[in-house]
Amino acid sequence: MDRRSALKASVAAGVAAGSATLAAPAISQGRKQWRMVTCWPKNFPGIGTSAESLARRITEMSGGKLTVKVYAAGEMVPALQALDAVIEGTAEMSHGAAYYWMNKSPALAFFTGVPYGMTASEMSAWVNVMGAQALWDEVYDQFGVQGFLAGNTSVQAGGWFRKELKSVADVKGLRMRAPGLGGQVWQKMGVSVMNLAAGDIFQAMQTGTLDAAEFVGPYNDLALGLYQITKNYYIPSFTEPAQAPELVVSKEKFQALSKDLQEIVRAACQAEYDSMYATYAANDPRALDTLVGKHGVKVQRFPDEIFEKGGQYARELILEMRDSKDPLTKKTAEHFITSFNLLRQKTEGTDQPFIEARTKYFSLK
């Protein structure tokens, strides 16, 4: 059984096991049970297991006063209907990525990751310290929900391509899985893009529906089994510098919680943000070793022309959002730009020179 079949079997088993448990959450003696729907296959490494970990944190930190039960993609609702499930009251929580919902508000793209944008540490600083959480709250207020950063994968891989890329001309006409603003950057380069849930990517590549796909990076891509289809793997991404999963909660139900339970949810999300970042830092290089050493994957770098055009088109998109007629999109973009220009001073003035010096002068081999 290949990895795609294993993922499908896992989800199907989860549906069968969970079909009798979709009743409204129990409330007994001040204890609540909430449902968390996710965008990820069951037991999916990194993002999927982080959702499970977050649910455990909330349950254990609250001493069982707020118990969270997780439903993988397809167990209660399809992956890309997770947010709607919270809006409609089918579930109290969802675990996904804010840029999946750009059709509701373009401003949501900023709270997952922006091409050539913030790193994981910059994103955390922007949301938690520099006031972006209030903007995010304002955007989600329109839909009766509230979002929290709940993890970060850091810089992702650029993706899998059936053919090698020598220039921008080589991507024109390709069909590629690429969500968010990153997908719009690829569109400007002539790519036909679509957003697919994790569990659907392998089949789309296998059947030829897609010519290319990016998801996260080696840890997840090894699990997806995309190396079975093509060996051309491009690293790093310029469209996904820091993909940040979110926890979304029903605002009405969240505000009805006691103050201590509200703070537990916030603290658990922050803890999971740090934990996921560490998980990917540890497991991406291990998985990449397996992809290269065991499966013959060829790691490549995008041609400079693609990097350059990607930067040009990313800038155009962000400035268009700054000039948007939608007040919240304009407000969010302006805040992002101001904060980004400040935050990059440390990253590029302190962190980057250190990495360059370490690479050049220091080795423990």
ROVEX-267443 format. One record per residue: x, y, z of N, C-alpha, C in turn. Coordinates in steps of 0.1 Angstrom, whole numbers, plus 5000, padded with zeros to 4 digits. Layout:
BEGIN
X	Y	Z	X	Y	Z	X	Y	Z
...
END
This chain:
BEGIN
5009	4988	5000	5000	5000	5000	5009	5012	5000
5007	5022	4990	5015	5034	4990	5009	5044	5000
5016	5055	5002	5013	5064	5012	4999	5071	5010
4996	5073	4997	4983	5079	4994	4972	5069	4998
4973	5056	4995	4963	5047	4999	4962	5046	5014
4974	5046	5021	4973	5046	5036	4966	5058	5042
4968	5070	5036	4961	5081	5041	4946	5080	5039
4942	5075	5027	4927	5073	5024	4921	5063	5034
4929	5052	5036	4924	5041	5045	4922	5046	5059
4932	5055	5063	4932	5060	5077	4920	5069	5079
4917	5078	5069	4905	5087	5070	4892	5079	5070
4892	5069	5061	4879	5061	5060	4877	5053	5073
4887	5048	5079	4886	5042	5092	4881	5051	5103
4887	5064	5102	4883	5074	5112	4868	5077	5110
4863	5078	5098	4849	5081	5096	4840	5071	5102
4844	5058	5099	4836	5047	5105	4836	5047	5120
4848	5050	5126	4849	5049	5140	4842	5061	5147
4842	5073	5139	4836	5085	5145	4822	5088	5142
4816	5080	5133	4803	5084	5128	4792	5084	5139
4794	5077	5150	4784	5077	5161	4787	5088	5171
4797	5096	5169	4801	5105	5180	4800	5120	5176
4791	5123	5166	4790	5136	5161	4779	5144	5168
4774	5139	5178	4763	5146	5185	4768	5159	5192
4759	5168	5196	4764	5180	5202	4772	5178	5214
4782	5187	5217	4791	5185	5228	4784	5184	5241
4789	5175	5250	4783	5173	5263	4787	5185	5272
4778	5189	5281	4781	5199	5291	4776	5193	5304
4785	5190	5313	4781	5184	5326	4789	5190	5337
4782	5195	5347	4788	5200	5359	4799	5210	5356
4796	5219	5347	4806	5229	5344	4817	5225	5334
4816	5212	5330	4826	5207	5320	4820	5207	5306
4829	5211	5297	4824	5212	5283	4833	5203	5274
4827	5198	5264	4834	5191	5253	4832	5198	5240
4843	5202	5234	4842	5209	5222	4848	5201	5210
4843	5203	5198	4847	5196	5186	4857	5205	5178
4868	5199	5174	4878	5206	5166	4878	5199	5152
4874	5205	5142	4875	5199	5128	4888	5205	5122
4895	5197	5114	4908	5201	5109	4908	5199	5093
4918	5205	5088	4921	5204	5073	4930	5193	5069
4934	5185	5079	4945	5175	5077	4940	5161	5078
4947	5152	5071	4944	5138	5072	4947	5133	5086
4940	5122	5090	4942	5117	5104	4957	5112	5106
4963	5116	5117	4976	5112	5121	4987	5118	5111
4983	5128	5104	4993	5134	5094	5004	5141	5102
5017	5138	5099	5028	5143	5106	5028	5159	5107
5033	5164	5118	5035	5178	5119	5022	5186	5121
5016	5191	5110	5004	5199	5112	4992	5191	5118
4990	5179	5113	4979	5170	5118	4981	5166	5133
4993	5161	5136	4996	5157	5149	4996	5169	5159
5000	5181	5154	5000	5193	5162	4985	5196	5166
4976	5194	5157	4962	5197	5161	4958	5188	5173
4962	5175	5172	4959	5166	5183	4966	5170	5196
4979	5175	5194	4986	5180	5206	4980	5192	5212
4975	5201	5204	4968	5213	5209	4955	5209	5217
4948	5200	5211	4936	5195	5218	4939	5189	5232
4950	5181	5232	4955	5175	5245	4959	5186	5255
4966	5196	5250	4971	5207	5259	4959	5214	5266
4949	5217	5258	4937	5224	5263	4930	5215	5273
4928	5203	5270	4922	5193	5279	4929	5192	5292
4942	5190	5291	4950	5187	5303	4952	5200	5311
4955	5211	5304	4957	5224	5312	4944	5228	5319
4933	5224	5314	4920	5228	5320	4916	5218	5330
4923	5207	5332	4919	5197	5341	4906	5190	5337
4904	5190	5324	4892	5183	5319	4880	5192	5318
4881	5205	5323	4869	5214	5323	4866	5217	5308
4876	5217	5299	4873	5219	5285	4880	5208	5278
4872	5198	5274	4878	5187	5266	4876	5189	5251
4886	5187	5244	4886	5189	5229	4887	5176	5222
4878	5173	5213	4878	5161	5205	4881	5165	5191
4891	5159	5185	4896	5162	5171	4890	5153	5161
4885	5160	5150	4880	5153	5138	4889	5156	5126
4896	5146	5120	4904	5148	5109	4896	5152	5097
4902	5157	5086	4895	5160	5074	4887	5149	5069
4874	5151	5066	4865	5141	5061	4857	5134	5072
4862	5135	5084	4854	5127	5095	4841	5134	5099
4841	5147	5098	4829	5155	5101	4825	5163	5089
4835	5171	5084	4833	5179	5072	4845	5178	5063
4844	5181	5050	4856	5181	5041	4866	5191	5046
4879	5188	5042	4890	5196	5047	4888	5211	5046
4884	5215	5034	4883	5230	5031	4869	5236	5035
4862	5228	5043	4850	5234	5049	4851	5235	5064
4863	5234	5069	4865	5235	5084	4861	5248	5090
4864	5259	5084	4860	5272	5089	4845	5274	5089
4839	5270	5078	4824	5271	5077	4817	5263	5088
4824	5251	5092	4818	5243	5102	4817	5251	5115
4827	5259	5118	4826	5268	5130	4816	5279	5129
4817	5285	5117	4807	5296	5115	4793	5292	5116
4790	5280	5111	4776	5274	5111	4773	5267	5124
4782	5265	5133	4779	5259	5146	4780	5244	5146
4785	5238	5135	4787	5223	5135	4798	5219	5144
4808	5228	5146	4819	5225	5155	4823	5238	5162
4829	5237	5173	4833	5249	5181	4847	5254	5177
4855	5246	5171	4869	5249	5167	4872	5244	5154
4882	5250	5147	4888	5244	5135	4903	5247	5135
4910	5238	5129	4925	5239	5128	4928	5238	5113
4933	5250	5108	4936	5251	5094	4946	5261	5091
4943	5269	5080	4952	5279	5076	4944	5291	5070
4946	5303	5076	4938	5314	5073	4937	5318	5058
4948	5315	5050	4948	5319	5036	4939	5309	5028
4934	5298	5034	4924	5290	5027	4911	5297	5025
4909	5308	5033	4896	5314	5034	4897	5328	5027
4906	5331	5019	4908	5344	5012	4895	5348	5005
4887	5339	5001	4875	5342	4994	4865	5350	5003
4867	5348	5016	4858	5355	5026	4864	5369	5029
4877	5370	5029	4884	5383	5031	4899	5382	5027
4903	5389	5017	4917	5389	5013	4927	5391	5024
4923	5399	5034	4931	5402	5045	4936	5390	5053
4929	5379	5052	4933	5367	5059	4946	5361	5054
4950	5364	5042	4962	5359	5037	4974	5362	5046
4974	5374	5052	4985	5379	5059	4987	5371	5072
4977	5363	5077	4978	5356	5089	4982	5342	5088
4986	5338	5076	4992	5325	5073	5006	5326	5068
5008	5334	5058	5022	5336	5052	5021	5343	5039
5030	5352	5037	5030	5361	5025	5043	5358	5017
5042	5357	5004	5054	5355	4996	5065	5365	4999
5077	5361	5002	5088	5369	5005	5086	5377	5018
5076	5373	5026	5072	5380	5038	5079	5376	5051
5071	5376	5061	5077	5374	5075	5081	5360	5077
5092	5358	5085	5097	5345	5089	5088	5341	5101
5090	5329	5107	5083	5325	5118	5084	5334	5130
5096	5338	5133	5098	5347	5145	5092	5361	5142
5093	5366	5130	5087	5378	5127	5072	5378	5128
5066	5367	5123	5052	5365	5123	5047	5365	5138
5054	5358	5147	5050	5358	5161	5051	5372	5167
5061	5379	5163	5063	5393	5169	5052	5402	5164
5048	5401	5151	5038	5409	5145	5024	5407	5152
5020	5394	5153	5007	5391	5158	5007	5393	5173
5017	5388	5181	5016	5388	5195	5021	5401	5202
5029	5409	5195	5035	5421	5202	5031	5434	5195
5030	5433	5182	5029	5446	5174	5014	5449	5170
5005	5442	5176	4991	5446	5174	4983	5440	5163
4989	5430	5156	4982	5424	5145	4970	5414	5150
4971	5410	5162	4960	5401	5167	4947	5409	5167
4948	5422	5170	4935	5430	5171	4930	5431	5156
4939	5433	5147	4934	5433	5133	4928	5420	5128
4934	5409	5132	4929	5396	5129	4915	5394	5135
4914	5398	5148	4901	5398	5154	4890	5406	5147
4894	5417	5142	4885	5426	5135	4880	5419	5122
4889	5413	5115	4886	5406	5102	4876	5394	5105
4879	5386	5115	4871	5375	5118	4858	5378	5125
4857	5390	5131	4845	5394	5137	4833	5394	5127
4836	5396	5115	4826	5396	5105	4819	5383	5103
4825	5372	5108	4820	5358	5106	4817	5352	5120
4818	5359	5131	4815	5354	5144	4825	5344	5149
4838	5345	5145	4848	5336	5150	4860	5344	5154
4870	5337	5161	4882	5343	5165	4893	5334	5162
4905	5340	5157	4916	5331	5153	4928	5333	5162
4936	5323	5163	4949	5323	5171	4960	5316	5163
4972	5322	5163	4983	5314	5158	4985	5301	5166
4987	5290	5159	4987	5277	5166	4999	5269	5160
5009	5275	5154	5020	5267	5149	5027	5275	5138
5039	5269	5134	5046	5275	5123	5055	5265	5117
5055	5263	5104	5064	5253	5097	5077	5259	5093
5079	5272	5095	5091	5279	5090	5092	5279	5075
5103	5282	5070	5105	5283	5055	5102	5269	5049
5093	5269	5039	5089	5256	5033	5097	5253	5021
5094	5241	5015	5100	5237	5002	5092	5244	4991
5098	5246	4980	5092	5252	4968	5082	5243	4961
5084	5230	4962	5075	5221	4956	5081	5211	4947
5072	5202	4941	5075	5191	4932	5071	5194	4918
5080	5193	4909	5077	5196	4895	5080	5184	4886
5071	5181	4877	5074	5170	4868	5086	5172	4859
5089	5184	4855	5101	5187	4847	5110	5197	4854
5122	5197	4850	5132	5206	4856	5129	5220	4850
5132	5230	4859	5129	5244	4855	5142	5251	4853
5143	5258	4841	5155	5266	4837	5152	5281	4837
5139	5284	4836	5135	5298	4835	5120	5299	4838
5115	5312	4838	5101	5314	4840	5093	5308	4828
5099	5307	4816	5092	5302	4805	5088	5287	4808
5095	5280	4816	5092	5266	4819	5080	5264	4828
5076	5274	4835	5064	5272	4843	5051	5277	4837
5052	5283	4825	5040	5288	4819	5031	5276	4814
5019	5277	4818	5009	5266	4814	5009	5254	4824
5018	5254	4834	5017	5243	4843	5005	5244	4852
5000	5232	4856	4989	5232	4866	4995	5228	4879
4993	5237	4889	5000	5235	4902	4991	5238	4914
4993	5230	4924	4986	5232	4937	4994	5242	4944
4988	5254	4947	4995	5265	4954	4985	5275	4959
4982	5275	4972	4972	5283	4978	4977	5298	4981
4967	5306	4985	4970	5319	4991	4977	5329	4980
4983	5339	4986	4990	5349	4977	5001	5342	4969
5007	5332	4975	5017	5324	4967	5012	5319	4954
5000	5314	4955	4993	5309	4943	4991	5320	4933
4988	5332	4938	4986	5343	4929	4999	5348	4922
5010	5346	4930	5023	5349	4924	5026	5340	4912
5023	5327	4914	5026	5317	4904	5016	5320	4892
5004	5324	4895	4995	5328	4884	5001	5339	4875
5007	5349	4881	5012	5360	4874	5024	5355	4865
5030	5343	4868	5040	5338	4860	5035	5328	4849
5021	5327	4848	5015	5319	4838	5011	5305	4842
5011	5303	4855	5008	5290	4861	4993	5289	4863
4986	5278	4860	4972	5276	4864	4972	5269	4878
4967	5277	4888	4968	5272	4902	4954	5268	4907
4955	5259	4917	4943	5255	4924	4947	5251	4939
4938	5251	4948	4940	5247	4961	4934	5234	4964
4941	5224	4968	4936	5211	4971	4940	5208	4986
4932	5200	4993	4935	5196	5006	4947	5186	5005
4954	5184	5016	4966	5175	5017	4963	5162	5011
4951	5156	5015	4948	5142	5012	4945	5140	4997
4943	5151	4989	4940	5150	4975	4951	5153	4966
4963	5157	4971	4974	5161	4963	4980	5149	4955
4982	5138	4962	4989	5127	4955	4981	5122	4943
4968	5120	4945	4960	5115	4934	4960	5125	4922
4959	5138	4925	4959	5148	4915	4973	5148	4907
4984	5145	4914	4997	5144	4907	4997	5131	4899
4993	5121	4905	4993	5107	4899	4985	5106	4886
4974	5113	4886	4965	5112	4874	4968	5122	4864
4977	5131	4867	4981	5142	4857	4972	5154	4858
4963	5155	4868	4955	5167	4870	4965	5179	4873
4976	5175	4880	4986	5185	4884	4999	5182	4877
5006	5192	4874	5020	5191	4869	5030	5194	4880
5025	5201	4891	5034	5205	4901	5026	5207	4914
5032	5206	4925	5025	5208	4938	5035	5212	4949
5030	5222	4957	5038	5225	4969	5028	5223	4981
5033	5217	4992	5025	5216	5003	5032	5223	5015
5041	5216	5022	5049	5222	5033	5063	5220	5030
5069	5208	5033	5083	5206	5032	5086	5191	5034
5098	5187	5035	5102	5173	5035	5094	5164	5045
5092	5169	5057	5085	5161	5067	5071	5157	5062
5063	5166	5057	5050	5163	5052	5051	5157	5038
5060	5161	5030	5060	5156	5016	5065	5142	5016
5073	5137	5025	5076	5123	5026	5064	5115	5029
5055	5120	5038	5043	5113	5042	5033	5113	5030
5033	5123	5022	5024	5124	5011	5028	5114	4999
5041	5111	4999	5046	5101	4989	5048	5107	4975
5050	5120	4974	5051	5127	4961	5064	5123	4954
5073	5117	4961	5086	5113	4954	5083	5101	4945
5071	5094	4947	5068	5083	4938	5064	5088	4924
5061	5101	4923	5057	5106	4910	5068	5114	4903
5075	5122	4910	5086	5129	4904	5097	5131	4914
5109	5132	4909	5121	5133	4917	5126	5148	4918
5120	5157	4911	5124	5171	4910	5118	5179	4922
5126	5182	4932	5121	5188	4944	5129	5201	4946
5121	5212	4946	5127	5225	4947	5127	5231	4961
5138	5235	4966	5140	5241	4979	5150	5253	4978
5146	5264	4984	5135	5267	4993	5123	5273	4985
5112	5275	4992	5101	5283	4987	5104	5298	4989
5098	5306	4980	5098	5320	4982	5084	5325	4984
5074	5316	4982	5060	5319	4985	5055	5316	4999
5062	5307	5006	5058	5302	5019	5070	5303	5029
5073	5316	5033	5084	5317	5042	5081	5313	5057
5068	5312	5060	5065	5309	5074	5050	5306	5074
5046	5294	5070	5032	5290	5071	5027	5288	5085
5017	5296	5089	5013	5296	5103	4998	5290	5104
4997	5277	5108	4983	5272	5110	4976	5280	5121
4963	5280	5121	4955	5287	5130	4945	5278	5138
4942	5282	5150	4930	5277	5157	4919	5287	5156
4908	5284	5150	4896	5293	5150	4886	5287	5160
4880	5296	5167	4870	5293	5177	4857	5301	5175
4846	5296	5178	4833	5304	5178	4835	5315	5188
4834	5327	5184	4836	5339	5193	4826	5339	5204
4813	5336	5201	4803	5336	5211	4806	5326	5222
4810	5314	5218	4812	5303	5227	4825	5305	5235
4835	5311	5228	4848	5314	5235	4846	5325	5245
4838	5335	5242	4836	5346	5252	4827	5341	5264
4820	5330	5262	4811	5325	5272	4820	5317	5282
4832	5313	5278	4841	5305	5287	4845	5314	5299
4849	5308	5310	4854	5315	5321	4868	5321	5316
4872	5331	5323	4885	5338	5320	4897	5329	5320
4897	5319	5330	4908	5310	5330	4909	5301	5318
4897	5296	5314	4897	5287	5302	4900	5295	5289
4896	5308	5288	4901	5316	5277	4916	5317	5276
4922	5319	5288	4936	5321	5289	4943	5308	5286
4937	5297	5290	4943	5283	5287	4943	5281	5272
4933	5285	5265	4933	5283	5250	4944	5291	5244
4945	5304	5248	4955	5313	5243	4969	5307	5245
4972	5303	5258	4985	5298	5262	4988	5285	5255
4978	5276	5253	4980	5263	5246	4984	5266	5231
4978	5276	5225	4981	5279	5211	4995	5284	5210
5000	5293	5219	5013	5298	5219	5023	5287	5221
5020	5278	5230	5029	5266	5233	5030	5258	5220
5019	5256	5213	5019	5247	5202	5026	5254	5190
5026	5268	5190	5033	5275	5180	5048	5272	5181
5053	5272	5193	5067	5270	5195	5071	5255	5193
5061	5246	5197	5064	5232	5196	5064	5228	5181
5055	5233	5173	5055	5229	5159	5067	5234	5152
5071	5246	5155	5083	5252	5149	5095	5243	5152
5096	5238	5164	5107	5229	5168	5106	5215	5161
5094	5211	5159	5091	5198	5153	5096	5198	5139
5093	5208	5131	5097	5209	5117	5112	5211	5116
5118	5219	5126	5133	5221	5125	5140	5208	5127
5135	5199	5135	5141	5186	5138	5138	5176	5127
5126	5176	5122	5122	5165	5113	5123	5168	5098
5123	5181	5094	5125	5183	5079	5139	5178	5074
5150	5181	5081	5163	5176	5076	5164	5160	5076
5158	5154	5086	5157	5139	5087	5150	5134	5075
5138	5140	5072	5130	5135	5061	5137	5138	5048
5144	5149	5047	5151	5152	5034	5162	5142	5032
5169	5138	5042	5179	5127	5041	5173	5114	5035
5161	5111	5040	5154	5099	5035	5149	5101	5021
5144	5112	5017	5140	5115	5004	5151	5113	4994
5163	5119	4998	5174	5119	4989	5181	5105	4989
5184	5100	5001	5192	5088	5002	5184	5075	4999
5172	5075	5002	5164	5062	5000	5156	5063	4987
5151	5075	4984	5141	5075	4973	5147	5083	4960
5159	5087	4961	5165	5092	4949	5160	5106	4945
5155	5114	4954	5150	5127	4951	5162	5136	4948
5159	5145	4938	5169	5154	4933	5166	5168	4938
5173	5173	4948	5170	5186	4954	5176	5197	4945
5167	5207	4941	5172	5217	4932	5168	5231	4938
5173	5241	4932	5170	5255	4935	5163	5262	4923
5153	5270	4926	5147	5277	4915	5157	5286	4908
5156	5287	4895	5165	5297	4888	5163	5311	4893
5173	5319	4893	5173	5332	4898	5161	5340	4891
5159	5337	4879	5148	5345	4872	5135	5343	4878
5132	5330	4883	5119	5328	4890	5119	5334	4904
5130	5334	4911	5131	5341	4924	5128	5356	4921
5134	5362	4911	5133	5376	4908	5119	5380	4905
5113	5372	4895	5099	5375	4891	5090	5373	4903
5092	5363	4911	5084	5360	4923	5084	5372	4932
5096	5378	4934	5096	5390	4943	5089	5402	4937
5090	5404	4924	5083	5415	4917	5068	5413	4918
5063	5401	4916	5049	5399	4916	5043	5399	4930
5051	5394	4940	5047	5395	4954	5045	5409	4958
5055	5418	4954	5054	5432	4958	5041	5438	4952
5039	5435	4939	5027	5441	4932	5014	5437	4940
5013	5424	4944	5001	5420	4950	4999	5426	4964
5009	5427	4972	5008	5433	4985	5005	5448	4984
5011	5455	4974	5008	5469	4973	4993	5471	4967
4988	5462	4959	4974	5462	4955	4965	5461	4967
4969	5452	4976	4961	5450	4988	4961	5463	4997
4972	5469	4997	4974	5482	5005	4964	5493	4999
4962	5492	4986	4953	5502	4980	4939	5497	4978
4936	5486	4985	4923	5479	4983	4911	5489	4988
4900	5487	4981	4888	5495	4985	4881	5489	4998
4885	5476	5001	4880	5470	5013	4888	5476	5025
4881	5482	5034	4889	5489	5045	4897	5480	5054
4893	5468	5057	4901	5459	5065	4913	5453	5058
4911	5450	5045	4923	5445	5037	4933	5456	5036
4929	5469	5034	4938	5480	5033	4945	5482	5046
4937	5482	5057	4943	5484	5071	4953	5473	5074
4950	5461	5071	4959	5450	5075	4971	5451	5066
4970	5453	5054	4982	5454	5045	4991	5466	5049
4985	5477	5053	4994	5488	5057	5001	5485	5070
4994	5478	5079	5001	5474	5092	5012	5464	5089
5009	5455	5081	5019	5444	5077	5031	5451	5071
5029	5460	5062	5041	5466	5055	5050	5474	5065
5043	5482	5074	5051	5489	5083	5058	5480	5093
5052	5470	5098	5058	5461	5107	5069	5453	5101
5067	5448	5089	5076	5440	5081	5089	5448	5079
5088	5460	5076	5100	5468	5073	5108	5471	5086
5101	5471	5097	5108	5472	5110	5115	5459	5114
5107	5448	5113	5112	5435	5118	5123	5430	5110
5123	5432	5097	5134	5427	5088	5147	5433	5092
5148	5445	5099	5160	5451	5102	5169	5441	5111
5162	5435	5121	5170	5425	5129	5173	5413	5121
5163	5407	5114	5165	5395	5107	5177	5396	5097
5177	5407	5089	5187	5408	5079	5200	5415	5084
5198	5423	5095	5210	5430	5100	5218	5422	5111
5211	5412	5117	5218	5405	5128	5218	5390	5125
5206	5384	5123	5205	5370	5121	5212	5365	5108
5209	5372	5097	5214	5367	5084	5230	5368	5084
5236	5379	5088	5250	5380	5088	5257	5369	5097
5250	5365	5108	5255	5355	5116	5255	5341	5109
5244	5338	5102	5243	5326	5095	5253	5325	5084
5255	5336	5077	5265	5337	5066	5279	5334	5072
5282	5340	5083	5295	5338	5090	5297	5324	5094
5286	5318	5100	5287	5304	5105	5289	5295	5094
5282	5297	5083	5284	5289	5071	5298	5289	5065
5304	5301	5066	5317	5303	5059	5329	5299	5068
5327	5301	5082	5339	5299	5090	5338	5288	5101
5327	5281	5102	5325	5272	5113	5319	5259	5109
5326	5248	5114	5321	5235	5110	5324	5225	5122
5315	5216	5124	5318	5205	5134	5319	5191	5128
5321	5191	5115	5321	5178	5107	5334	5171	5110
END
